[in-house]
Amino acid sequence: MIRLFKVKDQEQANRGSGPSKKQSAGELRLHKDIAELNLPSTTAIIFPNGKDDLMKFDISICPDEGYYRGGSFLFTFQVSNSYPHEPPKVKCKTKVYHPNIDLEGNVCLNILREDWKPVLNINIIIYGLNLLFTHPNDEDPLNQEAGHVLRDNPKLFAKNVEMAMAGRHVGGTLFSRCMK
């Protein structure tokens, strides 16, 4: 028995690494999802803590069409060990004038809440976020004011988005410039 441990110790020394950390099922699934990502050209993934910490990462979306064309929007993803049985927590770090994203960065995307299913993955969430910028939804808005303006006066909505992305005030709220 002692000899067996010596062989294992020698193998680890030859590999130059210590004992490996056991990954949770959520980490294994997330690793698979990230390996299979097929990001749109408008999107980039960033690992602020390096690729050793896949459970927290950022997504940058730079729409090339629609109201938000030319903007740059950063989202943080926090994935729990229970993934894929529960969705990641997603927040928008860029203050944006949007009917489906409130001023605190909460995102109204049905697949992040009531319509989440374990068969969904990170790629689908990213495409859903991109879709929010090309087709904002005014039917069930998280930001009520932006939703009403989009529904009742699309020209004013476009002007408000442009002003917000330029770092100006809209409706008493100061936005940070997010133009590329």
N, C-alpha and C positions, 0 to 999 in steps of 0.2 A: 504494500500500500504506500509506503513512504517513497518507494521508487517511482510510482505513478505520479505523485505530486511533484517530484523533481523533474520529471519529463514535462509536465504541464508548465512548471515555472520556467524551464528552459525554452519552451515554445513561445511563451509570452515575452521573454527577454529577447529572443530572436526577432520577434515582430516589433519590438520596441514600444509596446503599449502595456498599460496596466489592465486590470480586469475591465471588461466591457460593461457598460451600463445597460440594463435590460430596458427595452423600449415598451411603452404601453401600446395597446391596440390602436389607440387614437394616433400616436406618433407614427406607427407603422403605416396606417392608412393615409395620414397626411403626407408622409414621405412618398408614397405611391402617387397620390394626387399631384404633388409638386413635380415629380418626375414626368408625369404625363401632361403637364400644362401645355396648352396651345394658345398663348396669349395673342390678343389682337395687336396690331402694330401700334395702337394708341396707348398701350398699357405696358408697364414695367413692374417687376417684383423686386423688392429690396429686403434684405435680411439685416436689420440694424445690429443684431447680436451675433452675426456670422451664421454660417450654414449649420452650425452645431445646435442652434436653437431655432428649429423650424416652427415651433408653436406660436411664435409671435413674429409677424412680418408686416410689411407695408406694401401697398399697391398704389402706383401712380397712374392716373388716367388723364390723358391729354386729348380730349375729343377733337376730331378733325371735321365735324359737321354739326349742324344744329345751333341752338342758342348758345351753347357753351364752347363753341369752336375757338381754339386758341388758348383756352384755359388749362391750368394744371391743378389737379385735385388729388390729395393724398388721403388714403384710407388705411387704418390700422386693423389688422386681423389678430384676434386673440383666440387661439384654439385650445379647447380643454382636452383632457385625457379621455373624455367621454365621446369625442368625435369618432365616428360620424353619427352617433345616436342623438347628439345635440349639435345645433349649428354653431359656427364660430361667431364670436361677438365682433361686429364690424362697426367702426366709427369713422366718420369723415373728419379729418384733422384740419381741413381747409374750410373756413367759414364761407358758405355759399348761399346765394339766393336761389332756392330750389323748392318746389312744392313737396318733394319726397325726402328732403334732408332738412332737419331743423337746425336752428342756430347753435345748438349744443353738439351737433355732429351725429345725432341719431339718424339712422337710415330706415326708411319705410320701404322694405322690399319683402314681399310675402314669403319668399323662400328662406328668409332669415328668421321667420317666426312660424306662423300657423301652417304654412305649406312645406316646411322642412321635412325631408325624408332621408334616411341613411344612404339611399342610392344617389343622392345629389352630391356634388363635389365642389372643390374650390374653383375649378374652371367655370362651372355654371354660375357661381356667385359673381365671379369677375365679369362674365358676359351680362349678367343682370345689372350690375353697377354701370357698365358701359351703356346699356339700354336706357337707364335713367337719364343719361345726359343727351341721348339722341331723341328720346321720346318721354319727356317728363309727364307724369300722370297727375291730372288735376281732379280726378274723380274721388279720391280718398287721400287728401293731402295731409302730411305731417306738419308742414308749414302752411297753416290755413290762409294767411294773407297772400303768399305767393301762389297758392292754388287758385284762389279767387281771381287774382289778377290774370293768371294764365287763361282761365276759363272765360272771363268777361272782357279782357282787353289784351290780346296777344301782342299787339304793338308796344304797349306800355310794359308788358312783361319782358319783351326783348330789350327794351331800353334799360329796365331795372337790372337785368342780368349783366348787360354791358357795363353799367355804372358800378355794380358790385365787383365784377372781375377787374375793373380798373382801380379798385381800392377806394371807392367813394362811398358816401352815405346813401342808403336806400331805406326809406321809412323809419328814419331815426337810428338805424344801425350802421356802424362803420364796418366796412369789409376790408380785408387785406388784399392787396393786389395779387392776382393769381394768373396773370397773363404770361405766356411764355415769352 
